[in-house]
Amino acid sequence: MQKKDIGLATLVMTVGAIVAVMNPRFLSPINLANTANLIGLFGLFSIAEAFVIVTAGIELSIGSVIALIGVIFVDLIASFGVPWPVALAIVMVLSVTIGLLHGWLITRLKLQPFVVTLCGLLIYRGIARFYTRDGTAGFTFGSDFPMLEYLIAGRTAGVPHSVVAFLLVAVAAWFLLHRTVLGRHLFAVGKNPEATSFSGIDTTRVIIQAYVLCAFLTGISAVFFAMYTRSVQPSSHGNFYELYGIAAAVLGGFSLRGGEGSIIGVVLGVILLQVLQNLVNLLGIPSSLNFAVMGSVILAGVIADTQFSRYRDARRQAIAMAALEDGGKPQA
């Protein structure tokens, strides 16, 4: 665990304690279970965003992809009677295809990630709205999918399965990012893509893999959200989720410049954001201020990251100068 992670964990516990003191309902079993469920739901696509940010990229279409995949998944099952495992396979293939498309446009056509994913945000949302004719995709009255509902929206010993999925994905993502060759390549591409390319690493392949991983995890998140809401309204479903993912990643130590970050930090960032939103709800503050809280958190995270980077660079320069001066002194 890095120093940033320890500091963030301390902040999470401090905020949690403050919330519990201000409103004891925070520690009620129902509230904790609901908060944990939301942590799991939002945590899945936050980790997805982190894989792109570490390469100095950005993914702005997460919310729209969640809406599009959710619409198609629900409609395949409810309207066309497709068995849910087949429907799941179809939407996951579609998610991976979206990731491949984004990676190809960024690496082969040399388009900016911001432009590609911003266009994706508009395109996928528009397709979802056109597909439903601005209606709502949902399950019909009396429809029952016990196995699907148990796996996605169920609980085991009171623990929501979204949390279980989030923890499993977090462990896998931690191992992939911090203990594998691909993880080292992702950090290297984000830190210095030109030097990484000169060292013999296929940066194009690495970047495409990052966007495919992001899209794959976003597809999983879309299925969880679809089963959580039981209906998908394309005009609003998933709105601003990409900002939430960016905020969690930035809080977790992922620099928007790329090359830095910790999966443990993302997990703590998701928890902190949900605790803050729970605080807003428990204190009766208008829910519209959730976006103000999120924006403030992103701003604070970026400012902290910038100041920390300046401090670290100044410290390195001071150490280098001290070593140079010591080396230039005559020996006694």
C-alpha positions in Angstrom: 0.0 0.0 0.0 1.4 3.4 -1.0 1.5 6.5 1.1 -1.3 8.0 -0.9 -3.5 4.9 -0.2 -2.8 5.2 3.6 -3.7 8.8 3.6 -6.9 8.2 1.6 -7.8 5.3 3.9 -7.4 7.6 6.9 -9.6 10.2 5.2 -12.3 7.6 4.5 -12.4 6.4 8.1 -12.4 10.0 9.3 -15.3 11.0 7.1 -17.2 7.8 8.0 -16.8 8.6 11.7 -18.0 12.2 11.2 -21.0 11.0 9.2 -21.8 8.4 11.9 -21.7 11.0 14.6 -23.8 13.5 12.7 -26.4 10.9 11.8 -26.4 7.5 13.6 -28.6 6.1 10.8 -25.4 5.8 8.8 -24.4 2.7 10.7 -27.8 1.0 10.3 -27.7 -2.4 8.6 -30.1 -1.2 5.8 -28.0 1.9 5.1 -24.7 0.1 5.1 -26.1 -2.6 2.8 -27.4 0.0 0.4 -24.2 2.0 0.4 -22.2 -1.2 -0.1 -24.4 -2.1 -3.1 -23.8 1.3 -4.7 -20.0 1.0 -4.0 -20.0 -2.2 -5.9 -22.0 -0.8 -8.8 -20.0 2.4 -9.2 -16.7 0.7 -8.4 -16.8 -1.6 -11.5 -16.7 1.2 -14.0 -14.3 3.3 -11.9 -11.7 0.5 -12.2 -12.5 0.5 -15.9 -11.7 4.2 -16.1 -8.5 3.7 -14.3 -7.1 1.4 -16.9 -7.4 4.1 -19.5 -6.2 7.0 -17.3 -3.0 5.2 -16.5 -2.1 5.4 -20.2 -2.7 9.2 -20.2 -6.0 8.6 -21.9 -9.6 9.3 -21.0 -12.9 7.6 -21.4 -15.9 9.9 -21.5 -18.4 7.5 -23.0 -18.8 5.2 -20.0 -22.3 6.5 -19.0 -23.6 6.2 -22.6 -22.1 2.7 -23.0 -23.9 1.7 -19.8 -27.2 3.0 -21.2 -26.7 1.4 -24.6 -25.6 -2.0 -23.3 -28.4 -1.9 -20.6 -31.1 -1.2 -23.2 -29.9 -4.1 -25.5 -29.5 -6.6 -22.6 -32.9 -5.9 -21.2 -34.6 -5.9 -24.6 -33.0 -9.1 -25.7 -34.3 -10.9 -22.7 -37.7 -9.2 -22.3 -38.7 -8.6 -25.9 -37.0 -11.3 -27.9 -36.9 -14.1 -25.3 -33.1 -14.7 -25.7 -31.7 -16.8 -22.8 -29.9 -14.5 -20.5 -26.5 -16.3 -20.8 -26.7 -15.7 -24.6 -27.8 -12.1 -24.1 -24.9 -11.6 -21.7 -22.4 -13.0 -24.2 -23.8 -10.7 -27.0 -23.6 -7.5 -25.0 -20.1 -8.4 -23.7 -18.9 -8.9 -27.3 -20.5 -5.6 -28.2 -18.6 -3.9 -25.3 -15.3 -5.4 -26.4 -16.0 -4.2 -30.0 -16.6 -0.6 -28.7 -13.2 -0.8 -26.8 -11.5 -2.1 -30.0 -13.0 0.7 -32.0 -11.9 3.4 -29.6 -8.4 1.9 -29.4 -8.1 1.7 -33.2 -9.2 5.3 -33.7 -6.8 6.6 -31.1 -3.7 4.5 -32.2 -4.2 4.1 -35.9 -5.9 7.4 -36.9 -4.0 9.3 -34.2 -7.2 10.9 -32.8 -7.2 12.4 -29.3 -8.8 10.1 -26.7 -10.9 13.1 -25.5 -12.4 13.6 -29.0 -13.0 9.9 -29.7 -14.7 9.2 -26.4 -16.7 12.5 -26.4 -18.1 11.5 -29.8 -18.8 8.1 -28.4 -20.7 9.7 -25.5 -23.0 11.4 -28.0 -23.3 8.5 -30.5 -24.1 5.7 -28.0 -26.6 7.8 -26.1 -28.2 8.7 -29.4 -28.4 5.1 -30.6 -29.9 4.0 -27.3 -32.6 6.7 -27.5 -33.3 5.9 -31.1 -33.5 2.2 -30.4 -36.2 2.7 -27.7 -37.8 5.7 -29.5 -37.0 7.7 -26.4 -39.0 5.2 -24.4 -38.0 2.9 -21.5 -36.6 -0.6 -21.9 -37.8 -2.8 -19.0 -39.0 -6.2 -18.0 -42.7 -7.0 -18.5 -45.0 -7.5 -15.6 -44.7 -11.0 -14.1 -41.3 -11.7 -15.8 -39.1 -13.8 -13.6 -35.5 -14.7 -14.0 -34.5 -16.1 -10.6 -31.0 -17.3 -11.4 -30.1 -14.0 -13.2 -31.6 -11.9 -10.5 -29.8 -13.9 -7.8 -26.4 -13.7 -9.5 -26.6 -10.0 -10.4 -28.9 -8.4 -7.9 -29.0 -11.0 -5.1 -27.2 -11.1 -1.7 -25.3 -13.8 0.2 -25.2 -13.5 4.0 -26.5 -9.9 3.5 -23.6 -8.9 1.2 -24.8 -7.6 -2.2 -23.3 -9.5 -5.1 -22.3 -6.2 -6.7 -19.8 -5.9 -3.9 -18.6 -9.4 -4.4 -18.1 -8.7 -8.1 -16.4 -5.4 -7.4 -13.9 -7.1 -5.0 -13.1 -9.9 -7.4 -12.6 -7.4 -10.2 -10.4 -5.2 -7.9 -8.2 -8.1 -6.9 -7.8 -9.2 -10.6 -7.2 -5.6 -11.7 -4.6 -5.1 -8.9 -2.7 -8.3 -10.0 -2.9 -7.3 -13.6 -1.8 -3.7 -13.1 0.9 -4.2 -10.4 2.2 -7.8 -11.0 2.2 -8.5 -14.7 4.1 -7.4 -17.8 1.0 -5.8 -19.3 0.7 -3.7 -16.1 4.2 -2.4 -16.4 3.7 -1.6 -20.0 0.5 0.4 -19.2 2.4 2.5 -16.7 5.3 2.9 -19.1 3.1 4.1 -22.0 1.4 6.6 -19.7 4.8 7.9 -18.3 6.6 8.2 -21.6 5.1 6.7 -24.8 8.0 7.6 -27.0 10.7 6.0 -24.8 8.5 3.0 -24.3 8.2 2.6 -28.1 11.9 2.9 -28.6 12.5 0.2 -26.0 10.7 -2.3 -28.2 7.2 -2.3 -26.6 4.2 -2.2 -29.0 2.5 0.9 -27.6 -0.4 0.5 -30.0 -1.2 -2.9 -28.7 -1.0 -1.8 -25.1 -3.3 1.2 -25.6 -5.9 -0.9 -27.5 -5.8 -3.5 -24.6 -6.4 -0.7 -22.1 -9.5 0.5 -23.9 -10.8 -3.1 -24.4 -10.3 -3.8 -20.7 -12.2 -0.5 -19.9 -15.1 -1.4 -22.3 -15.3 -5.0 -21.0 -15.6 -3.9 -17.4 -18.1 -1.2 -18.4 -20.2 -3.9 -20.0 -20.2 -5.9 -16.8 -21.2 -2.7 -14.9 -24.0 -2.0 -17.4 -25.5 -5.5 -16.8 -25.4 -4.9 -13.0 -27.1 -1.5 -13.3 -29.8 -2.9 -15.7 -30.7 -5.5 -13.2 -30.5 -3.0 -10.3 -32.9 -0.5 -11.9 -35.0 -3.2 -13.7 -35.6 -0.6 -16.4 -33.4 1.6 -18.6 -34.4 5.2 -19.6 -31.7 6.0 -22.3 -32.1 9.8 -21.8 -30.9 9.7 -18.2 -29.5 6.2 -17.4 -25.8 6.5 -16.7 -25.6 10.2 -17.0 -22.3 11.7 -15.6 -21.1 8.2 -14.6 -17.8 8.8 -16.5 -17.2 11.8 -14.2 -17.7 9.6 -11.2 -15.2 7.1 -12.5 -12.7 9.9 -13.2 -13.2 11.3 -9.7 -12.6 7.9 -8.1 -9.5 7.3 -10.2 -8.0 10.7 -9.5 -8.7 10.3 -5.8 -7.0 6.9 -6.0 -3.8 8.5 -7.2 -4.2 8.0 -10.9 -2.7 11.1 -12.5 -4.4 12.5 -15.6 -1.0 12.8 -17.0 -0.7 9.0 -16.9 1.9 6.6 -15.5 0.7 6.7 -11.9 -2.0 5.1 -9.8 -3.1 2.3 -7.5 -6.1 0.0 -7.7 -6.3 0.1 -3.9 -6.6 3.8 -4.2 -9.5 3.5 -6.7 -11.4 1.2 -4.3 -10.9 3.8 -1.5 -11.9 6.6 -3.8 -15.1 4.9 -4.7 -15.9 4.3 -1.0 -15.1 8.0 -0.1 -17.4 9.3 -2.9 -20.3 7.0 -1.8 -19.8 8.0 1.9 -19.9 11.7 0.8 -23.1 11.1 -1.2 -24.6 9.2 1.7 -23.8 12.2 3.9 -25.7 14.5 1.5 -28.7 12.2 1.6 -28.7 11.7 5.4 -28.4 15.4 6.2 -31.3 16.2 3.9 -29.2 18.3 1.5 -30.7 18.6 -2.0 -29.6 15.7 -4.2 -28.7 18.1 -6.9 -25.7 19.1 -4.9 -24.3 15.6 -5.5 -22.7 16.9 -8.7 -21.3 19.9 -6.8 -19.7 17.5 -4.3 -18.3 15.4 -7.1 -16.9 18.4 -8.9 -15.3 19.7 -5.7 -13.7 16.3 -5.1 -12.3 16.1 -8.6 -10.9 19.6 -8.2 -9.4 18.9 -4.8 -7.9 15.6 -6.2 -6.3 17.4 -9.2 -4.9 20.2 -7.0 -3.4 17.7 -4.5 -1.9 15.6 -7.4 -0.4 18.8 -8.9 1.1 20.0 -5.7 2.4 16.6 -4.8 4.1 16.3 -8.2 5.7 19.7 -7.8 6.9 18.8 -4.3 8.3 15.5 -5.5 10.1 17.1 -8.5 11.6 19.8 -6.2 12.8 17.2 -3.8 14.4 15.2 -6.5 16.2 18.3 -7.8 17.4 19.1 -4.3 18.8 15.6 -3.8 20.5 15.7 -7.2 22.1 19.1 -6.4 23.2 17.9 -3.0 24.8 14.8 -4.5 26.5 16.9 -7.2 27.9 19.4 -4.6 29.1 16.5 -2.4 30.8 14.9 -5.4 32.5 18.2 -6.3 34.1 18.7 -2.9 37.8 17.9 -2.6 38.5 14.7 -0.7 40.3 15.2 2.7 
